[in-house]
Amino acid sequence: MLRQIGGSISRIRTSIANAVSPMRRTLPQGHARCIAREDEHPSDPKVTTRGARVMATMKAVRIHRYGGPEVLRIETVDRPSPGRGDILVRVIAAGVNPVDWKVRAGHMQAAVPVKFPWIPGGDFSGIVEEVGPSVRGVKPGDAVYGKADLPADGSYAEYVTVPRAHVAAKPHTLDHVHAAAVPLAAMTAWQALFGGTGSPSLELMPGQTLLVIGATGGIGSFSVPLAVARGAKVIGVVRRSRESSEKAAYVRSLGASDVVDVEGMSAYDGIDAVLDLVGGEVQARAWAVLKDGGAMASTMGEPSDDEARQRGARGLAIWTQTSGSQLEEIAGLIDLRNIPVHADEVMRLEDVKKAHERLEHGGVRGKIVLRVAREPG
Ligand SMILES: NC(=O)c1ccc[n+]([C@@H]2O[C@H](COP(=O)([O-])OP(=O)(O)OC[C@H]3O[C@@H](n4cnc5c(N)ncnc54)[C@H](OP(=O)(O)O)[C@@H]3O)[C@@H](O)[C@H]2O)c1
């Protein structure tokens, strides 16, 4: 087993060294038009007597304007078709991420200008239904997982089109619901800790100590075991609440050696690396624990240049890039059972409003996943 883990870590290193920046798609594609009323159910593709396929529909969540969870509507829309280099995936499950509700609420209008009506959702796991021209390496019927990129229509739907480069074979040991919990959170953790897409990272090494702020959430739940698999010691930081002791037990179960709340961070100093998933005041306080020459990465904006300079440290803003090759490596580690995947709650697509309310409210351990269709076979 130890040899297996060692082998997998060396595979991670090789893949990080070899990883290339993936093609990044910025133009909306596959936007579906509304053709029917809310809550209507989808129909199968219709085939004419000459065999030509005519318009098929699907069930999807859409928003027609920015707003609270109430703007999320279940509608029947045209099924998208894959363009050159794209695949059409029949979605079995869709993972829910904070960016989904932030875009829905209109908090990211400058960075992510969506075109209404818009289908939210990034993460998915499902079955390849159709491949577009020039697609190699996947075929209809393959089980894949991946991430649709903003501001295109997303994965809260029965079908989604995505670039081939943004998917990988689903981890064999996971069902679709758990596979859909992986893509954005695991890629973000990976890119922050190890890099691999050409952007700077913490370059975490065996024997170093990492502090993860926001350790119970989606990214935290992957960062802790990934860092431990790399041979680092991990201290988890959780938000103080009535469930603090359950949160601490959860983060320890992921492999953390120690768990503290934000106040408890002050007990540490000389930490090699900090991964901040919370931002603001909490991030500002974390500089005090970092050793001179250490590194702080944040998914919540650029850490202070002044603080970094004073300590001879590196401050890194993480912007996650979707990479099918990284998803392939992550699937490999999951299948070796080195990386646990925690779906805190699985909800029906129709319960998407509740899913957004819960994630916005906080207190989720790992991920919330929307079940879109029954697991095949
Ligand atoms: N820049 C990028 O490319 C990028 C990529 C992915 C994600 N992100 C952002 O990164 C952040 C983390 O993502 P995620 O998926 O891990 O989110 P998440 O699942 O919502 O987890 C957030 C974590 O932060 C904790 N937290 C919140 N406020 C806190 C506070 N004041 N003190 C201590 N802990 C606190 C939460 O604890 P409780 O649940 O107990 O509140 C939870 O553990 C999100 O804001 C997301 O939008 C950015």
The ligand as a Tripos MOL2 file, in Angstrom:
@<TRIPOS>MOLECULE
LIG
   48    52     1     0     0
SMALL
NO_CHARGES

@<TRIPOS>ATOM
      1 N1        -10.5710   31.9880   -7.4570 N.am      1 LIG1
      2 C1        -11.0660   30.8570   -7.9580 C.2       1 LIG1
      3 O1        -10.7550   30.4650   -9.1000 O.2       1 LIG1
      4 C2        -11.9870   30.0480   -7.1000 C.ar      1 LIG1
      5 C3        -12.2230   28.7020   -7.4430 C.ar      1 LIG1
      6 C4        -13.0520   27.9500   -6.6200 C.ar      1 LIG1
      7 C5        -13.6290   28.5510   -5.4950 C.ar      1 LIG1
      8 N2        -13.3950   29.8560   -5.2010 N.ar      1 LIG1
      9 C6        -13.9490   30.4870   -3.9890 C.3       1 LIG1
     10 O2        -13.2530   29.9240   -2.8820 O.3       1 LIG1
     11 C7        -14.1060   29.9220   -1.7390 C.3       1 LIG1
     12 C8        -14.0770   28.5370   -1.0940 C.3       1 LIG1
     13 O3        -14.6660   27.6130   -1.9880 O.3       1 LIG1
     14 P1        -15.3330   26.2710   -1.4430 P.3       1 LIG1
     15 O4        -15.8870   25.5570   -2.6090 O.co2     1 LIG1
     16 O5        -14.4240   25.5600   -0.5360 O.co2     1 LIG1
     17 O6        -16.5290   26.9180   -0.5900 O.3       1 LIG1
     18 P2        -17.4250   26.2520    0.5640 P.3       1 LIG1
     19 O7        -17.6560   24.8140    0.2530 O.co2     1 LIG1
     20 O8        -18.5890   27.1500    0.7370 O.co2     1 LIG1
     21 O9        -16.4890   26.3080    1.8570 O.3       1 LIG1
     22 C9        -16.1680   27.5160    2.4790 C.3       1 LIG1
     23 C10       -15.4580   27.1860    3.7800 C.3       1 LIG1
     24 O10       -15.0540   28.3920    4.4320 O.3       1 LIG1
     25 C11       -15.5070   28.3540    5.7900 C.3       1 LIG1
     26 N3        -15.7230   29.7210    6.2820 N.ar      1 LIG1
     27 C12       -16.5870   30.6330    5.7940 C.ar      1 LIG1
     28 N4        -16.4770   31.7740    6.5060 N.ar      1 LIG1
     29 C13       -15.5260   31.5530    7.4590 C.ar      1 LIG1
     30 C14       -14.9570   32.3320    8.4820 C.ar      1 LIG1
     31 N5        -15.3360   33.5930    8.6980 N.pl3     1 LIG1
     32 N6        -14.0130   31.7820    9.2700 N.ar      1 LIG1
     33 C15       -13.5970   30.5040    9.0620 C.ar      1 LIG1
     34 N7        -14.0940   29.7120    8.1040 N.ar      1 LIG1
     35 C16       -15.0470   30.2290    7.3050 C.ar      1 LIG1
     36 C17       -16.7640   27.5380    5.7260 C.3       1 LIG1
     37 O11       -17.1080   27.0700    7.0220 O.3       1 LIG1
     38 P3        -18.6760   26.9390    7.4610 P.3       1 LIG1
     39 O12       -19.2730   26.0260    6.4480 O.co2     1 LIG1
     40 O13       -18.6060   26.4040    8.8070 O.co2     1 LIG1
     41 O14       -19.2540   28.2990    7.3420 O.co2     1 LIG1
     42 C18       -16.3240   26.4410    4.7700 C.3       1 LIG1
     43 O15       -15.5060   25.5010    5.4490 O.3       1 LIG1
     44 C19       -15.5100   30.2930   -2.2320 C.3       1 LIG1
     45 O16       -15.7860   31.6320   -1.8870 O.3       1 LIG1
     46 C20       -15.4060   30.1370   -3.7420 C.3       1 LIG1
     47 O17       -16.2790   30.9860   -4.4510 O.3       1 LIG1
     48 C21       -12.5840   30.6210   -5.9910 C.ar      1 LIG1
@<TRIPOS>BOND
     1     1     2 1
     2     2     3 2
     3     2     4 1
     4     4     5 ar
     5     4    48 ar
     6     5     6 ar
     7     6     7 ar
     8     7     8 ar
     9     8     9 1
    10     8    48 ar
    11     9    10 1
    12     9    46 1
    13    10    11 1
    14    11    12 1
    15    11    44 1
    16    12    13 1
    17    13    14 1
    18    14    15 2
    19    14    16 1
    20    14    17 1
    21    17    18 1
    22    18    19 2
    23    18    20 1
    24    18    21 1
    25    21    22 1
    26    22    23 1
    27    23    24 1
    28    23    42 1
    29    24    25 1
    30    25    26 1
    31    25    36 1
    32    26    27 ar
    33    26    35 ar
    34    27    28 ar
    35    28    29 ar
    36    29    30 ar
    37    29    35 ar
    38    30    31 1
    39    30    32 ar
    40    32    33 ar
    41    33    34 ar
    42    34    35 ar
    43    36    37 1
    44    36    42 1
    45    37    38 1
    46    38    39 2
    47    38    40 1
    48    38    41 1
    49    42    43 1
    50    44    45 1
    51    44    46 1
    52    46    47 1
@<TRIPOS>SUBSTRUCTURE
     1 LIG1         1 GROUP 0 **** ****
